[in-house]
């Protein structure tokens, strides 16, 4: 797990209205290199703007490296990817070959991160994909989600992370091409693409004091950082003294996480969950409802956000600790996917995020009570337990423990 680093500057970005202008500005001002990792890249109005900015950067001799998830971005037209590549934008897909008929670990291991690093000096981490906020079912209000813009020492670990993933994926692609190409003359250009295998040397120059925020960059992968994000959450929850507020799109925590929340509630800590009411992905939406009864009986407060789709993956504890990132609190994020979060120990930032969440609860959420849930949602509770069992079965068949 990366250590906490002082002297960072971190700005909270609320949904696409804040995030995309900031990201576009950073891309348009890039001088050396751009790394962009995202689960979904949709060539809609927003995606096309990002794509044009990336192509423009490449035309200025900026090295542009884009990693897309093979499942999340499976519908992106090949013609559009080709246009990016012809313009000089390097694009790789994480696990592009997906069989719909297998539950092997490889299929469920996705690249769910949303991370960008520009010139080693500006970074973005959060839960916002490259997709228009209004590109939602039935064209509802914009998605509720968050990201952060970062400057300072924390950029070193972010920069190293994006470089290593790019190198890993490119070498994998190179090996595949070598196995398939027999003609020596055709093979030669592949061997000379040194800059793609060895991206430019670290340009992180923003190591001086640029702010007063203490933070660290957290990863989840399937090798060295399997539990970093979950362990950071658990440490903060176990140390909580007054309040825990978690806003999560898909909240299906394991046994350790549920136990930590219950113990916090028992020692008098107010525990608040802001979850989404709208159904977007049936399986996870219904499965999360199976835990409502237990949470409510333990004194945990639940608010369901109904104003729009909520994709938030943030938390605030005791008005000084915060978490912002791509990781949901469910088995797919905590056990399988590549995720990236930022853990922040700063009162000013945490108070700002806490106020944002309070506004969302006041203006766009409904509180779920014990009586309303136990007496008004009989069929929903019935089906939620069936689907919860199916999710546990699916996770178990894939070889992951369902009792963590």
C-alpha positions in Angstrom: 0.0 0.0 0.0 1.3 3.4 -0.9 2.2 5.7 2.0 0.4 9.0 2.8 2.1 12.0 1.3 1.8 15.6 2.5 1.7 18.9 0.5 -0.8 17.9 -2.2 -3.4 20.1 -3.8 -6.7 18.3 -4.4 -9.9 19.7 -5.9 -13.2 18.0 -5.7 -15.0 17.7 -9.1 -18.7 17.0 -9.1 -20.0 15.0 -12.1 -19.2 15.8 -15.7 -20.0 19.5 -15.4 -16.8 19.9 -13.3 -14.7 17.0 -14.5 -14.7 17.2 -18.3 -13.8 20.9 -18.6 -10.9 20.3 -16.2 -9.7 17.2 -18.1 -10.0 18.9 -21.4 -8.0 21.9 -20.2 -5.2 19.6 -19.0 -5.2 17.7 -22.2 -5.1 20.9 -24.3 -2.2 22.2 -22.3 -0.2 19.0 -22.3 3.4 19.3 -23.5 4.9 15.8 -23.2 2.6 12.9 -22.4 -0.9 11.9 -21.6 -2.0 8.7 -19.9 -5.8 8.1 -19.8 -7.4 4.9 -18.4 -11.1 4.5 -18.4 -13.6 1.7 -18.2 -16.1 3.2 -20.7 -15.2 5.5 -23.6 -18.4 6.4 -25.4 -17.9 8.5 -28.6 -21.0 10.6 -27.8 -20.9 14.4 -27.6 -18.5 14.3 -24.6 -16.4 11.4 -25.8 -15.9 13.1 -29.2 -14.6 16.2 -27.5 -12.1 14.2 -25.5 -11.1 12.3 -28.6 -10.5 15.5 -30.6 -8.4 16.9 -27.7 -6.3 13.7 -27.6 -5.8 13.8 -31.4 -4.8 17.5 -31.2 -2.3 16.7 -28.5 -0.8 13.9 -30.6 -0.5 16.3 -33.5 1.7 18.5 -31.2 4.0 15.5 -30.7 2.6 14.8 -27.3 2.8 11.0 -26.5 -0.8 9.9 -25.9 -1.5 6.5 -24.2 -5.1 5.4 -23.8 -6.2 2.2 -22.1 -9.8 1.1 -22.4 -11.5 -1.9 -20.8 -12.4 -4.6 -23.2 -15.9 -5.1 -21.7 -16.8 -1.6 -20.6 -15.8 -0.2 -24.0 -16.7 -3.2 -26.1 -19.2 -1.2 -28.2 -16.8 1.6 -29.2 -16.7 1.4 -33.0 -13.5 0.0 -34.5 -13.6 2.8 -37.1 -13.4 5.4 -34.3 -10.5 3.6 -32.6 -8.7 3.5 -36.0 -9.2 7.3 -36.4 -7.6 7.9 -33.0 -4.7 5.6 -33.8 -4.2 7.2 -37.3 -4.0 10.6 -35.6 -1.2 9.3 -33.3 -3.2 8.3 -30.2 -2.0 4.9 -28.9 -5.0 2.8 -27.8 -4.9 -0.6 -26.0 -7.7 -2.7 -24.6 -7.6 -4.5 -21.3 -8.8 -8.1 -21.9 -10.5 -7.4 -25.2 -11.6 -11.0 -25.9 -14.7 -11.8 -23.8 -16.7 -15.0 -24.0 -20.3 -14.7 -22.8 -20.4 -18.3 -21.8 -17.6 -18.5 -19.2 -17.3 -17.6 -15.5 -13.6 -17.9 -15.5 -11.7 -15.4 -13.3 -10.3 -13.7 -16.5 -13.8 -12.8 -17.6 -14.7 -11.0 -14.4 -11.4 -9.2 -13.9 -12.0 -5.8 -15.5 -10.0 -2.6 -15.7 -12.5 -0.3 -13.9 -10.1 2.5 -13.1 -10.7 6.1 -14.2 -7.2 7.6 -14.0 -5.5 10.3 -16.1 -1.9 11.7 -15.7 -0.8 14.6 -17.8 2.9 15.5 -18.0 3.4 13.9 -14.7 2.1 17.0 -13.1 -1.7 16.9 -13.2 -3.7 13.9 -12.2 -7.4 12.9 -12.2 -8.9 10.0 -10.2 -12.6 9.2 -9.7 -15.6 7.3 -10.8 -16.5 9.2 -14.0 -16.2 7.4 -17.3 -15.7 9.1 -20.7 -19.5 9.4 -21.4 -21.9 12.3 -21.5 -23.7 12.8 -18.2 -27.0 12.9 -20.1 -26.3 9.7 -22.0 -28.5 7.8 -19.6 -31.6 5.6 -20.0 -34.7 7.7 -20.7 -32.4 10.8 -20.8 -32.8 11.6 -17.1 -30.9 14.2 -15.1 -27.1 14.0 -15.1 -25.4 11.1 -13.2 -24.2 11.9 -9.7 -20.5 11.0 -9.5 -17.2 12.5 -8.3 -13.6 12.8 -9.2 -10.6 14.7 -7.9 -7.9 16.8 -9.7 -4.5 16.4 -8.1 -1.1 18.1 -8.0 1.9 17.4 -5.8 3.9 14.4 -4.5 1.0 12.0 -4.9 1.5 12.2 -8.7 4.7 10.0 -8.5 2.8 6.9 -7.5 0.0 7.6 -10.0 2.4 8.2 -12.8 4.3 4.9 -12.1 1.0 3.0 -12.0 -0.3 4.2 -15.4 3.2 3.6 -17.0 3.4 0.0 -15.6 -0.1 -1.0 -16.8 0.6 0.5 -20.3 3.9 -1.4 -20.5 2.3 -4.7 -19.4 -0.5 -4.4 -21.9 1.8 -3.4 -24.8 4.2 -6.3 -24.1 1.3 -8.7 -24.1 0.1 -7.3 -27.4 3.6 -7.5 -28.8 3.9 -11.2 -27.8 0.6 -11.9 -29.5 1.7 -10.2 -32.7 4.9 -12.1 -32.7 3.1 -15.4 -32.5 0.8 -14.5 -35.4 3.2 -12.8 -37.8 5.6 -15.1 -39.6 6.9 -12.7 -42.2 10.2 -11.2 -41.0 9.8 -8.0 -42.9 6.3 -7.4 -41.4 7.7 -8.2 -38.0 10.5 -5.6 -38.1 8.3 -2.4 -37.3 6.9 -4.1 -34.2 10.4 -4.5 -32.8 11.3 -0.9 -33.3 8.4 0.6 -31.3 10.6 1.2 -28.4 8.7 4.3 -27.1 5.6 2.2 -26.7 7.3 -0.4 -24.6 9.4 2.1 -22.7 7.3 5.2 -22.3 9.0 8.5 -21.6 11.0 8.8 -18.4 9.1 10.0 -15.4 8.4 13.7 -15.7 7.0 14.2 -12.3 8.4 17.6 -11.4 5.6 18.7 -9.1 7.2 17.3 -5.9 7.4 20.6 -4.0 4.9 22.0 -1.7 1.8 22.9 -3.8 -0.9 22.4 -1.1 -1.6 21.3 2.4 -3.5 18.0 1.8 -2.3 14.7 3.1 -3.3 11.8 0.8 -2.3 8.6 -0.9 -3.1 6.8 -4.1 -4.6 3.4 -3.7 -4.8 0.6 -6.2 -6.6 -2.7 -6.3 -5.2 -5.4 -8.6 -4.9 -9.1 -8.5 -1.3 -9.4 -7.4 0.3 -6.9 -4.9 -2.7 -4.7 -4.0 -5.6 -7.1 -3.7 -7.0 -5.6 -0.5 -5.5 -2.1 -0.3 -8.7 -0.2 -0.9 -10.9 -2.4 1.3 -8.3 -2.3 4.1 -8.1 1.5 4.0 -11.9 1.6 4.3 -11.9 -0.9 7.2 -9.2 1.0 9.1 -11.1 4.3 8.9 -14.4 2.7 9.8 -12.9 0.9 12.9 -11.3 4.2 14.0 -14.5 6.3 13.5 -15.8 8.2 16.5 -18.8 10.2 15.4 -20.0 9.6 11.8 -19.5 7.4 8.7 -21.2 8.5 5.4 -20.8 6.2 2.4 -22.2 7.0 -1.0 -21.9 4.0 -3.3 -23.7 3.0 -6.5 -23.4 -0.7 -5.8 -23.2 -1.5 -2.2 -22.8 -5.2 -1.5 -20.0 -5.5 1.1 -18.5 -8.7 2.4 -18.6 -10.0 5.9 -15.7 -8.0 7.3 -17.1 -4.8 5.9 -20.6 -5.4 7.3 -19.2 -6.4 10.7 -17.1 -3.2 10.8 -20.2 -1.1 10.1 -22.3 -2.9 12.7 -19.6 -2.5 15.4 -19.4 1.2 14.6 -23.1 1.6 15.0 -23.0 -0.3 18.2 -20.5 2.1 19.7 -22.6 5.1 18.9 -21.2 6.1 15.6 -23.8 7.4 13.1 -23.6 5.3 10.0 -25.3 6.7 6.8 -25.5 5.0 3.4 -26.5 6.9 0.3 -27.4 4.4 -2.3 -29.2 4.6 -5.6 -32.9 4.0 -6.1 -33.0 3.8 -9.9 -32.4 0.4 -11.4 -29.7 0.4 -14.0 -28.0 -3.0 -13.6 -30.7 -5.4 -12.3 -28.4 -8.0 -10.7 -26.4 -5.7 -8.4 -29.3 -3.3 -7.7 -31.5 -6.1 -6.4 -28.8 -8.0 -4.7 -27.8 -4.9 -2.6 -31.4 -4.7 -1.3 -31.0 -8.1 0.4 -28.9 -6.4 3.1 -31.3 -3.6 3.8 -33.2 -5.3 6.6 -30.1 -6.2 8.6 -28.6 -2.7 8.1 -31.8 -0.9 9.3 -32.2 -3.2 12.3 -28.6 -2.3 13.3 -29.4 1.4 13.3 -27.7 2.1 10.0 -29.5 4.9 8.1 -30.2 4.3 4.4 -31.0 7.1 1.8 -31.9 6.2 -1.7 -31.0 8.7 -4.4 -33.7 9.1 -7.0 -33.0 12.4 -8.7 -30.8 10.7 -11.3 -28.6 7.7 -11.7 -26.0 7.7 -8.9 -22.5 6.3 -9.7 -20.7 7.8 -6.7 -18.0 5.9 -5.0 -17.1 8.2 -2.1 -17.1 8.3 1.7 -16.5 10.8 4.5 -15.7 9.8 8.1 -15.6 12.1 11.1 -15.4 15.2 8.8 -11.6 14.7 8.2 -11.2 11.4 6.3 -12.4 10.9 2.7 -12.3 8.4 -0.1 -12.9 9.2 -3.8 -12.4 6.7 -6.6 -13.6 4.1 -9.0 -14.2 1.2 -6.5 -17.7 0.2 -5.6 -18.1 -1.7 -2.3 -19.1 -5.0 -4.0 -17.4 -8.3 -4.8 -16.7 -7.2 -8.4 -14.7 -4.2 -7.3 -13.2 -5.5 -4.1 -12.3 -9.0 -5.3 -11.8 -8.9 -9.1 -11.4 -5.5 -10.9 -8.5 -3.1 -11.2 -9.5 -0.1 -9.3 -8.0 3.3 -8.3 -9.0 5.5 -5.3 -7.5 8.4 -3.4 -7.6 8.4 0.4 -7.6 11.9 1.8 -6.8 13.0 5.4 -7.9 16.6 5.4 -10.7 18.4 7.2 -11.4 21.1 4.7 -11.7 18.7 1.7 -13.8 16.3 3.8 -16.2 19.0 5.0 -16.7 20.1 1.4 -17.5 16.5 0.2 -19.7 15.9 3.3 -21.7 19.1 2.4 -22.1 17.8 -1.2 -23.5 14.5 0.1 -25.8 16.2 2.5 -27.2 18.3 -0.4 -27.8 15.2 -2.4 -29.6 13.6 0.5 -31.7 16.7 1.1 -32.6 17.5 -2.5 -32.7 14.1 -4.3 -33.0 11.2 -1.8 -35.6 9.5 0.3 -34.9 7.9 3.6 -35.7 4.2 4.0 -37.2 3.4 7.4 -37.5 0.0 9.0 -41.3 0.1 8.8 -41.5 1.2 5.2 -39.0 -1.5 4.1 -40.4 -4.4 6.1 -44.0 -3.7 5.4 -44.0 -2.1 2.0 -41.5 -4.0 -0.1 -42.4 -7.7 0.3 -41.9 -8.7 -3.4 -38.7 -6.6 -3.7 -37.3 -8.3 -0.6 -38.2 -11.7 -1.9 -36.5 -11.2 -5.3 -33.6 -9.4 -3.7 -32.7 -12.5 -1.7 -32.9 -14.7 -4.8 -30.7 -12.4 -6.8 -28.3 -12.0 -3.9 -28.0 -15.8 -3.9 -27.3 -15.8 -7.6 -24.6 -13.2 -7.2 -22.9 -15.2 -4.4 -23.1 -18.4 -6.6 -21.6 -16.6 -9.6 -18.7 -15.3 -7.4 -18.2 -18.7 -5.9 -18.2 -20.5 -9.3 -15.5 -18.0 -10.4 -13.3 -19.2 -7.6 -13.7 -16.3 -5.2 -14.7 -16.5 -1.5 -18.1 -15.2 -0.7 -17.4 -15.1 3.1 -14.8 -12.3 3.2 
